[in-house]
Amino acid sequence: MNTFEENDFTTVKVIAKTYKGFQYKIKTDKFIKMNFNEIVNETKNVMKSFFKQHNLTDLENGIDNLEFHFHDDIPFNRPIIYLCDNDHGK
């Protein structure tokens, strides 16, 4: 039986105008092997897929305009990380 504990995942939360509150979980063992660009690209791909699946084309189309950053170095030891856009959701 394969059960997953909450600490097996890192939650990626988006802080961006219009997209604030979007989040998804990624296996922590995968996350710690990723660099910043890989995390950003995966996040954008997950967002695009979600919005496409729900026929939210305006949201899907705006994702490429997001310029994500972390406030610190990539925080591999945290259960939740925040990706912010340049305007910090204002």
C-alpha positions in Angstrom: 0.0 0.0 0.0 1.4 3.3 -1.1 0.3 6.2 1.1 1.6 9.7 0.9 2.2 12.0 3.9 1.6 15.7 3.7 5.4 16.3 4.2 6.1 14.3 1.0 4.9 17.3 -1.0 5.9 21.0 -1.3 3.1 23.4 -2.0 3.7 26.0 -4.6 1.5 29.1 -4.1 1.1 31.9 -6.6 1.0 35.5 -5.5 0.1 37.5 -8.5 -2.7 39.9 -9.5 -5.6 37.8 -10.9 -3.9 34.5 -10.1 -3.5 35.0 -6.3 -4.5 31.8 -4.5 -3.5 29.4 -7.3 -1.6 26.5 -5.7 -0.5 23.0 -6.4 1.5 20.3 -4.7 4.7 18.7 -6.1 6.5 15.8 -4.7 9.3 17.1 -2.5 11.9 14.7 -3.8 11.2 16.0 -7.3 11.1 19.7 -6.1 14.5 19.6 -4.4 16.1 18.5 -7.7 14.6 21.4 -9.7 16.2 24.8 -10.3 14.3 28.1 -10.3 13.5 28.1 -14.0 12.2 24.5 -13.9 10.0 25.4 -10.9 8.6 28.5 -12.8 8.1 26.6 -16.0 6.3 23.7 -14.3 4.1 26.2 -12.4 3.1 28.0 -15.5 2.5 24.7 -17.3 0.3 23.4 -14.5 -1.6 26.8 -14.5 -2.1 26.7 -18.3 -3.4 23.1 -18.2 -5.8 23.9 -15.4 -7.2 27.0 -17.0 -7.4 25.2 -20.4 -9.2 22.3 -18.9 -11.8 24.6 -17.4 -12.2 26.8 -20.5 -10.7 29.9 -18.9 -8.9 31.2 -21.9 -8.3 34.7 -20.7 -6.5 33.4 -17.6 -4.6 30.8 -19.7 -3.4 33.4 -22.2 -2.2 35.8 -19.4 0.2 33.3 -17.8 3.1 34.0 -20.2 3.1 37.6 -19.0 3.9 36.6 -15.4 7.4 37.3 -14.2 7.8 35.1 -11.1 10.5 35.4 -8.4 11.2 34.1 -4.9 11.9 36.6 -2.1 14.8 34.4 -0.9 16.9 31.6 -2.4 14.9 28.6 -3.4 13.6 27.4 0.0 13.9 23.6 -0.3 13.3 23.0 3.4 9.9 24.7 3.5 6.6 23.0 3.0 5.1 26.0 1.2 6.9 28.2 -1.3 5.6 31.4 -2.8 6.1 32.5 -6.4 5.4 36.2 -6.8 5.1 38.3 -9.9 6.9 41.6 -10.1 4.0 43.7 -8.9 3.4 41.5 -5.9 -0.3 41.0 -6.8 -1.1 44.7 -6.5 
